[in-house]
């Protein structure tokens, strides 16, 4: 019995492929047998030699193979060529048989079966690098035969392989092969069916009408659901919770707790999957602030599926030391196991965590390229980190690793990632009233007026989310300022940053992210997003915050040098 994860699978078994890839002739005709892919070019199959034919010839009693009319095993069924998405789970099943007429004391043919990567036959699919799982089963039936004293023996072998998360490098040609007397230099003989099939791995967001194999008998249980007359893909997102970290630094947890973080220059756990460790996200805080010492986000690092990606200032992506300037890209691109897409002034990072029926669990991270991040995780995932525990109850958001806690500083300190014990102690942040005293009544009043104008723009009118936490954060940061340092040199302070990128506008950025992305309430009901494509231009007209063009010109200068600067 096989116990498999409850995820959507693509099962290519004998039942599913019956009649399509049941072999009746030798060889494989790519012209007629290859699937009708849309805009998909199937690569040439690597050249391989003919099957080894070493079965004995009938030259006298006792010779193996005398009464074996077909000295080769036979592939009864194998998978069809197919298209899948990155992150899908796939299953393949091949079945072979061998029949022979034997004397009772002759050895069985010892039928064996394997499935291998024809594009690179040396690839070990079951290695930790490629992570396929396989199960092989055998059965044997025998009955008396004629002439008298002989036995008909039929051997059946099946191989079942699956992989939980398919990657782009799994794309290519595969082959099922059956052999008898495998390893015997004299008698080894393999099938002549040449049962091959091609798997094309596509980016989930590039799937479109016609992307499934179109040949007769193609799999209908593939994980693509077409719900309308146009045959368009229609997947439903499972509810996600949203957390935000922005400014100096303000946090809105998954469960709605709002607080100012008593942080210092250090790395902090923002969110991790406490159920199955499927992801780990931390943020790097670095000094900022004119009137009082503070810290702001400088980068976001995401670990998932044995891979990692870092989102840096200027919308840079660091993957295994390679720098990707996403501002120069168009549309979604694949970076490791992640998909990233630069959309105007926001960098979105996506990873499909799980899929069941036509519902999907996504991890999504939105980064403004400066100091604002929105993290979305499935509501069903218990988390730990500055974003809270995601149990739809804010009362225990600052508990420390499951232990009751009501001390914000203790909570903050417990979320540090201080590898070399070099981080200083965090400081209790100022309250809004304390900031009023530090800022001065006149400047504080101007900040209030400015921030209220920012959040009264037409673009924000239809947003259902509470503005108050963001307005308070805007006032706080507008008073404090955000003088920051270049991340290459501590002494290199970026001049005029408050004029180029006014502090209060970071709160507006966070609010715009919140309003423009799909969200769900604690009951799992959808709170529809609104179109905020022009919110920056709306603000620009009132001269309160920079336009998209100004951001694109200024923000890249705050991070690592880029080639076009």
Order of alpha helices (4+ residues) and beta strands (2+ residues): beta-alpha-alpha-beta-beta-beta-beta-beta-beta-beta-beta-beta-beta-beta-beta-beta-beta-beta-beta-beta-beta-beta-beta-beta-beta-beta-beta-beta-alpha-alpha-alpha-alpha-alpha-alpha-beta-beta-alpha-alpha
